[in-house]
Amino acid sequence: MWQTGGAGPGESGLALSGFWCLKEAYVVKKLLALAAVAGGVLLVIKRKSSAKAEAALWREATAPANNGAKKA
């Protein structure tokens, strides 16, 4: 006879719970992979904006000084 909510014929309840444990582990691995990808994307965005700010600062620092003098 089939058991309601349990294992079928030839399957033990332990094997079925092992299956769900593996399925949950798979879902957790997927979530960890997704979090790693999202973290990588945020890191790239942060580095890109940091590089832009550094480039702007470098341009400002190396620009010729005008000191209020008028060109002839």
Biopython code that builds the backbone (N, CA, C, O; Angstrom):
import numpy as np
from Bio.PDB.StructureBuilder import StructureBuilder

atoms = [
    (1, "MET", "N", (0.833, -1.193, 0.000)),
    (1, "MET", "CA", (0.000, 0.000, 0.000)),
    (1, "MET", "C", (0.868, 1.243, 0.000)),
    (1, "MET", "O", (1.949, 1.266, 0.588)),
    (2, "TRP", "N", (0.386, 2.256, -0.657)),
    (2, "TRP", "CA", (1.065, 3.540, -0.645)),
    (2, "TRP", "C", (0.746, 4.279, 0.639)),
    (2, "TRP", "O", (-0.379, 4.243, 1.137)),
    (3, "GLN", "N", (1.729, 4.930, 1.149)),
    (3, "GLN", "CA", (1.515, 5.708, 2.358)),
    (3, "GLN", "C", (1.299, 7.160, 1.956)),
    (3, "GLN", "O", (1.975, 7.679, 1.069)),
    (4, "THR", "N", (0.364, 7.795, 2.608)),
    (4, "THR", "CA", (0.082, 9.193, 2.302)),
    (4, "THR", "C", (1.220, 10.066, 2.821)),
    (4, "THR", "O", (1.536, 10.059, 4.010)),
    (5, "GLY", "N", (1.822, 10.809, 1.913)),
    (5, "GLY", "CA", (2.880, 11.724, 2.304)),
    (5, "GLY", "C", (4.190, 11.053, 2.633)),
    (5, "GLY", "O", (5.129, 11.726, 3.060)),
    (6, "GLY", "N", (4.289, 9.752, 2.450)),
    (6, "GLY", "CA", (5.514, 9.041, 2.791)),
    (6, "GLY", "C", (6.162, 8.444, 1.558)),
    (6, "GLY", "O", (5.923, 8.877, 0.430)),
    (7, "ALA", "N", (6.984, 7.447, 1.800)),
    (7, "ALA", "CA", (7.698, 6.795, 0.713)),
    (7, "ALA", "C", (6.788, 5.788, 0.023)),
    (7, "ALA", "O", (5.865, 5.245, 0.630)),
    (8, "GLY", "N", (7.057, 5.554, -1.229)),
    (8, "GLY", "CA", (6.293, 4.575, -1.992)),
    (8, "GLY", "C", (6.841, 3.183, -1.761)),
    (8, "GLY", "O", (7.721, 2.984, -0.924)),
    (9, "PRO", "N", (6.323, 2.223, -2.501)),
    (9, "PRO", "CA", (6.807, 0.845, -2.326)),
    (9, "PRO", "C", (8.284, 0.746, -2.715)),
    (9, "PRO", "O", (8.701, 1.286, -3.740)),
    (10, "GLY", "N", (9.046, 0.073, -1.914)),
    (10, "GLY", "CA", (10.459, -0.106, -2.192)),
    (10, "GLY", "C", (11.316, 1.078, -1.770)),
    (10, "GLY", "O", (12.534, 1.035, -1.939)),
    (11, "GLU", "N", (10.732, 2.108, -1.241)),
    (11, "GLU", "CA", (11.485, 3.270, -0.791)),
    (11, "GLU", "C", (11.350, 3.397, 0.718)),
    (11, "GLU", "O", (10.272, 3.209, 1.283)),
    (12, "SER", "N", (12.437, 3.710, 1.341)),
    (12, "SER", "CA", (12.361, 3.916, 2.781)),
    (12, "SER", "C", (12.151, 5.402, 3.053)),
    (12, "SER", "O", (12.468, 6.249, 2.218)),
    (13, "GLY", "N", (11.631, 5.695, 4.195)),
    (13, "GLY", "CA", (11.447, 7.086, 4.574)),
    (13, "GLY", "C", (12.775, 7.820, 4.665)),
    (13, "GLY", "O", (12.841, 9.025, 4.418)),
    (14, "LEU", "N", (13.836, 7.097, 5.020)),
    (14, "LEU", "CA", (15.163, 7.695, 5.122)),
    (14, "LEU", "C", (15.665, 8.131, 3.748)),
    (14, "LEU", "O", (16.256, 9.201, 3.609)),
    (15, "ALA", "N", (15.427, 7.298, 2.736)),
    (15, "ALA", "CA", (15.858, 7.651, 1.378)),
    (15, "ALA", "C", (15.105, 8.875, 0.886)),
    (15, "ALA", "O", (15.689, 9.737, 0.230)),
    (16, "LEU", "N", (13.841, 8.962, 1.189)),
    (16, "LEU", "CA", (13.042, 10.099, 0.760)),
    (16, "LEU", "C", (13.502, 11.371, 1.464)),
    (16, "LEU", "O", (13.596, 12.427, 0.839)),
    (17, "SER", "N", (13.790, 11.275, 2.761)),
    (17, "SER", "CA", (14.272, 12.468, 3.464)),
    (17, "SER", "C", (15.657, 12.853, 2.958)),
    (17, "SER", "O", (15.998, 14.036, 2.945)),
    (18, "GLY", "N", (16.459, 11.874, 2.541)),
    (18, "GLY", "CA", (17.758, 12.169, 1.950)),
    (18, "GLY", "C", (17.613, 12.920, 0.643)),
    (18, "GLY", "O", (18.401, 13.815, 0.337)),
    (19, "PHE", "N", (16.597, 12.549, -0.128)),
    (19, "PHE", "CA", (16.329, 13.245, -1.383)),
    (19, "PHE", "C", (16.001, 14.701, -1.126)),
    (19, "PHE", "O", (16.508, 15.585, -1.817)),
    (20, "TRP", "N", (15.152, 14.962, -0.131)),
    (20, "TRP", "CA", (14.785, 16.351, 0.164)),
    (20, "TRP", "C", (15.972, 17.130, 0.702)),
    (20, "TRP", "O", (16.108, 18.326, 0.445)),
    (21, "CYS", "N", (16.830, 16.448, 1.448)),
    (21, "CYS", "CA", (18.032, 17.096, 1.962)),
    (21, "CYS", "C", (18.936, 17.511, 0.811)),
    (21, "CYS", "O", (19.489, 18.611, 0.818)),
    (22, "LEU", "N", (19.089, 16.621, -0.190)),
    (22, "LEU", "CA", (19.900, 16.949, -1.364)),
    (22, "LEU", "C", (19.277, 18.089, -2.158)),
    (22, "LEU", "O", (19.979, 18.958, -2.675)),
    (23, "LYS", "N", (17.944, 18.073, -2.247)),
    (23, "LYS", "CA", (17.260, 19.134, -2.987)),
    (23, "LYS", "C", (17.455, 20.475, -2.284)),
    (23, "LYS", "O", (17.696, 21.489, -2.940)),
    (24, "GLU", "N", (17.355, 20.488, -0.969)),
    (24, "GLU", "CA", (17.566, 21.720, -0.214)),
    (24, "GLU", "C", (19.013, 22.192, -0.348)),
    (24, "GLU", "O", (19.264, 23.393, -0.445)),
    (25, "ALA", "N", (19.964, 21.261, -0.353)),
    (25, "ALA", "CA", (21.369, 21.627, -0.528)),
    (25, "ALA", "C", (21.580, 22.243, -1.904)),
    (25, "ALA", "O", (22.355, 23.188, -2.046)),
    (26, "TYR", "N", (20.900, 21.719, -2.918)),
    (26, "TYR", "CA", (20.993, 22.262, -4.274)),
    (26, "TYR", "C", (20.454, 23.693, -4.312)),
    (26, "TYR", "O", (21.046, 24.565, -4.948)),
    (27, "VAL", "N", (19.349, 23.927, -3.642)),
    (27, "VAL", "CA", (18.761, 25.270, -3.598)),
    (27, "VAL", "C", (19.699, 26.229, -2.866)),
    (27, "VAL", "O", (19.875, 27.370, -3.294)),
    (28, "VAL", "N", (20.293, 25.780, -1.785)),
    (28, "VAL", "CA", (21.227, 26.625, -1.036)),
    (28, "VAL", "C", (22.440, 26.953, -1.898)),
    (28, "VAL", "O", (22.921, 28.086, -1.884)),
    (29, "LYS", "N", (22.939, 25.972, -2.647)),
    (29, "LYS", "CA", (24.077, 26.226, -3.538)),
    (29, "LYS", "C", (23.714, 27.240, -4.604)),
    (29, "LYS", "O", (24.518, 28.109, -4.940)),
    (30, "LYS", "N", (22.507, 27.131, -5.137)),
    (30, "LYS", "CA", (22.065, 28.099, -6.141)),
    (30, "LYS", "C", (21.989, 29.500, -5.553)),
    (30, "LYS", "O", (22.396, 30.465, -6.201)),
    (31, "LEU", "N", (21.476, 29.624, -4.339)),
    (31, "LEU", "CA", (21.384, 30.927, -3.692)),
    (31, "LEU", "C", (22.769, 31.498, -3.402)),
    (31, "LEU", "O", (22.990, 32.698, -3.563)),
    (32, "LEU", "N", (23.695, 30.654, -2.979)),
    (32, "LEU", "CA", (25.062, 31.120, -2.736)),
    (32, "LEU", "C", (25.720, 31.581, -4.030)),
    (32, "LEU", "O", (26.427, 32.588, -4.046)),
    (33, "ALA", "N", (25.488, 30.847, -5.112)),
    (33, "ALA", "CA", (26.042, 31.247, -6.407)),
    (33, "ALA", "C", (25.451, 32.577, -6.851)),
    (33, "ALA", "O", (26.164, 33.437, -7.369)),
    (34, "LEU", "N", (24.159, 32.745, -6.652)),
    (34, "LEU", "CA", (23.504, 34.002, -7.009)),
    (34, "LEU", "C", (24.053, 35.155, -6.185)),
    (34, "LEU", "O", (24.282, 36.243, -6.712)),
    (35, "ALA", "N", (24.263, 34.926, -4.905)),
    (35, "ALA", "CA", (24.829, 35.967, -4.036)),
    (35, "ALA", "C", (26.257, 36.310, -4.464)),
    (35, "ALA", "O", (26.652, 37.475, -4.419)),
    (36, "ALA", "N", (27.031, 35.309, -4.876)),
    (36, "ALA", "CA", (28.398, 35.557, -5.321)),
    (36, "ALA", "C", (28.407, 36.391, -6.604)),
    (36, "ALA", "O", (29.223, 37.300, -6.751)),
    (37, "VAL", "N", (27.507, 36.082, -7.520)),
    (37, "VAL", "CA", (27.417, 36.848, -8.770)),
    (37, "VAL", "C", (26.999, 38.281, -8.480)),
    (37, "VAL", "O", (27.569, 39.219, -9.037)),
    (38, "ALA", "N", (26.013, 38.457, -7.617)),
    (38, "ALA", "CA", (25.559, 39.806, -7.265)),
    (38, "ALA", "C", (26.684, 40.591, -6.584)),
    (38, "ALA", "O", (26.861, 41.778, -6.860)),
    (39, "GLY", "N", (27.435, 39.949, -5.709)),
    (39, "GLY", "CA", (28.561, 40.608, -5.063)),
    (39, "GLY", "C", (29.632, 41.007, -6.064)),
    (39, "GLY", "O", (30.218, 42.084, -5.956)),
    (40, "GLY", "N", (29.888, 40.147, -7.030)),
    (40, "GLY", "CA", (30.855, 40.467, -8.075)),
    (40, "GLY", "C", (30.426, 41.649, -8.913)),
    (40, "GLY", "O", (31.242, 42.506, -9.253)),
    (41, "VAL", "N", (29.147, 41.702, -9.248)),
    (41, "VAL", "CA", (28.624, 42.824, -10.031)),
    (41, "VAL", "C", (28.757, 44.128, -9.241)),
    (41, "VAL", "O", (29.169, 45.150, -9.790)),
    (42, "LEU", "N", (28.413, 44.090, -7.973)),
    (42, "LEU", "CA", (28.541, 45.292, -7.145)),
    (42, "LEU", "C", (30.006, 45.728, -7.024)),
    (42, "LEU", "O", (30.298, 46.924, -7.015)),
    (43, "LEU", "N", (30.915, 44.769, -6.931)),
    (43, "LEU", "CA", (32.337, 45.098, -6.846)),
    (43, "LEU", "C", (32.813, 45.773, -8.129)),
    (43, "LEU", "O", (33.560, 46.750, -8.081)),
    (44, "VAL", "N", (32.382, 45.251, -9.270)),
    (44, "VAL", "CA", (32.776, 45.845, -10.558)),
    (44, "VAL", "C", (32.229, 47.259, -10.683)),
    (44, "VAL", "O", (32.936, 48.159, -11.136)),
    (45, "ILE", "N", (30.980, 47.463, -10.287)),
    (45, "ILE", "CA", (30.372, 48.799, -10.358)),
    (45, "ILE", "C", (31.117, 49.766, -9.445)),
    (45, "ILE", "O", (31.380, 50.907, -9.826)),
    (46, "LYS", "N", (31.457, 49.312, -8.242)),
    (46, "LYS", "CA", (32.176, 50.170, -7.302)),
    (46, "LYS", "C", (33.548, 50.540, -7.848)),
    (46, "LYS", "O", (33.962, 51.695, -7.753)),
    (47, "ARG", "N", (34.255, 49.571, -8.416)),
    (47, "ARG", "CA", (35.580, 49.847, -8.973)),
    (47, "ARG", "C", (35.490, 50.809, -10.152)),
    (47, "ARG", "O", (36.339, 51.686, -10.315)),
    (48, "LYS", "N", (34.464, 50.638, -10.964)),
    (48, "LYS", "CA", (34.314, 51.503, -12.137)),
    (48, "LYS", "C", (34.068, 52.948, -11.705)),
    (48, "LYS", "O", (34.677, 53.870, -12.248)),
    (49, "SER", "N", (33.187, 53.149, -10.740)),
    (49, "SER", "CA", (32.914, 54.517, -10.277)),
    (49, "SER", "C", (34.127, 55.099, -9.552)),
    (49, "SER", "O", (34.385, 56.300, -9.637)),
    (50, "SER", "N", (34.867, 54.256, -8.845)),
    (50, "SER", "CA", (36.077, 54.709, -8.164)),
    (50, "SER", "C", (37.134, 55.120, -9.184)),
    (50, "SER", "O", (37.842, 56.108, -8.984)),
    (51, "ALA", "N", (37.241, 54.376, -10.263)),
    (51, "ALA", "CA", (38.213, 54.713, -11.302)),
    (51, "ALA", "C", (37.847, 56.029, -11.978)),
    (51, "ALA", "O", (38.728, 56.824, -12.306)),
    (52, "LYS", "N", (36.558, 56.263, -12.187)),
    (52, "LYS", "CA", (36.121, 57.528, -12.786)),
    (52, "LYS", "C", (36.460, 58.701, -11.874)),
    (52, "LYS", "O", (36.932, 59.736, -12.343)),
    (53, "ALA", "N", (36.223, 58.546, -10.582)),
    (53, "ALA", "CA", (36.522, 59.619, -9.629)),
    (53, "ALA", "C", (38.022, 59.880, -9.566)),
    (53, "ALA", "O", (38.451, 61.030, -9.487)),
    (54, "GLU", "N", (38.816, 58.817, -9.600)),
    (54, "GLU", "CA", (40.266, 58.993, -9.560)),
    (54, "GLU", "C", (40.761, 59.678, -10.829)),
    (54, "GLU", "O", (41.656, 60.521, -10.764)),
    (55, "ALA", "N", (40.193, 59.330, -11.979)),
    (55, "ALA", "CA", (40.590, 59.964, -13.239)),
    (55, "ALA", "C", (40.246, 61.453, -13.225)),
    (55, "ALA", "O", (41.035, 62.276, -13.689)),
    (56, "ALA", "N", (39.079, 61.799, -12.699)),
    (56, "ALA", "CA", (38.681, 63.206, -12.624)),
    (56, "ALA", "C", (39.605, 63.974, -11.677)),
    (56, "ALA", "O", (39.984, 65.110, -11.963)),
    (57, "LEU", "N", (39.960, 63.363, -10.569)),
    (57, "LEU", "CA", (40.869, 64.000, -9.616)),
    (57, "LEU", "C", (42.251, 64.192, -10.240)),
    (57, "LEU", "O", (42.886, 65.228, -10.041)),
    (58, "TRP", "N", (42.714, 63.194, -10.995)),
    (58, "TRP", "CA", (44.016, 63.291, -11.650)),
    (58, "TRP", "C", (44.019, 64.405, -12.697)),
    (58, "TRP", "O", (44.984, 65.162, -12.798)),
    (59, "ARG", "N", (42.938, 64.504, -13.474)),
    (59, "ARG", "CA", (42.839, 65.578, -14.469)),
    (59, "ARG", "C", (42.892, 66.941, -13.797)),
    (59, "ARG", "O", (43.558, 67.857, -14.279)),
    (60, "GLU", "N", (42.186, 67.067, -12.684)),
    (60, "GLU", "CA", (42.170, 68.344, -11.960)),
    (60, "GLU", "C", (43.551, 68.664, -11.379)),
    (60, "GLU", "O", (43.990, 69.814, -11.399)),
    (61, "ALA", "N", (44.220, 67.647, -10.867)),
    (61, "ALA", "CA", (45.516, 67.867, -10.234)),
    (61, "ALA", "C", (46.608, 68.189, -11.255)),
    (61, "ALA", "O", (47.550, 68.919, -10.946)),
    (62, "THR", "N", (46.488, 67.653, -12.455)),
    (62, "THR", "CA", (47.538, 67.847, -13.454)),
    (62, "THR", "C", (47.196, 68.931, -14.468)),
    (62, "THR", "O", (47.984, 69.191, -15.377)),
    (63, "ALA", "N", (46.048, 69.561, -14.332)),
    (63, "ALA", "CA", (45.667, 70.645, -15.247)),
    (63, "ALA", "C", (46.564, 71.851, -14.998)),
    (63, "ALA", "O", (46.937, 72.126, -13.858)),
    (64, "PRO", "N", (46.906, 72.562, -16.050)),
    (64, "PRO", "CA", (47.729, 73.751, -15.842)),
    (64, "PRO", "C", (47.002, 74.787, -14.990)),
    (64, "PRO", "O", (45.804, 75.018, -15.153)),
    (65, "ALA", "N", (47.744, 75.398, -14.090)),
    (65, "ALA", "CA", (47.162, 76.392, -13.190)),
    (65, "ALA", "C", (46.955, 77.697, -13.952)),
    (65, "ALA", "O", (47.835, 78.146, -14.688)),
    (66, "ASN", "N", (45.795, 78.292, -13.769)),
    (66, "ASN", "CA", (45.475, 79.545, -14.446)),
    (66, "ASN", "C", (45.836, 80.726, -13.547)),
    (66, "ASN", "O", (46.298, 81.753, -14.044)),
    (67, "ASN", "N", (45.641, 80.605, -12.266)),
    (67, "ASN", "CA", (45.949, 81.610, -11.252)),
    (67, "ASN", "C", (45.351, 82.981, -11.571)),
    (67, "ASN", "O", (45.894, 84.001, -11.146)),
    (68, "GLY", "N", (44.282, 83.018, -12.288)),
    (68, "GLY", "CA", (43.603, 84.279, -12.573)),
    (68, "GLY", "C", (44.282, 85.146, -13.617)),
    (68, "GLY", "O", (43.814, 86.253, -13.882)),
    (69, "ALA", "N", (45.358, 84.687, -14.212)),
    (69, "ALA", "CA", (46.076, 85.484, -15.223)),
    (69, "ALA", "C", (45.325, 85.429, -16.547)),
    (69, "ALA", "O", (44.801, 84.386, -16.936)),
    (70, "LYS", "N", (45.283, 86.542, -17.218)),
    (70, "LYS", "CA", (44.617, 86.593, -18.516)),
    (70, "LYS", "C", (45.611, 86.250, -19.621)),
    (70, "LYS", "O", (46.793, 86.586, -19.554)),
    (71, "LYS", "N", (45.098, 85.583, -20.619)),
    (71, "LYS", "CA", (45.955, 85.266, -21.778)),
    (71, "LYS", "C", (46.082, 86.499, -22.651)),
    (71, "LYS", "O", (45.152, 87.300, -22.752)),
    (72, "ALA", "N", (47.232, 86.646, -23.280)),
    (72, "ALA", "CA", (47.489, 87.807, -24.133)),
    (72, "ALA", "C", (46.846, 87.677, -25.487)),
    (72, "ALA", "O", (46.972, 88.576, -26.318)),
]
sb = StructureBuilder()
sb.init_structure("model")
sb.init_model(0)
sb.init_chain("A")
sb.init_seg("    ")
for serial, (resi, resn, name, xyz) in enumerate(atoms, 1):
    if name == "N":
        sb.init_residue(resn, " ", resi, " ")
    sb.init_atom(name, np.array(xyz, "f"), 0.0, 1.0, " ", f" {name:<3s}", serial, name[0])
structure = sb.get_structure()
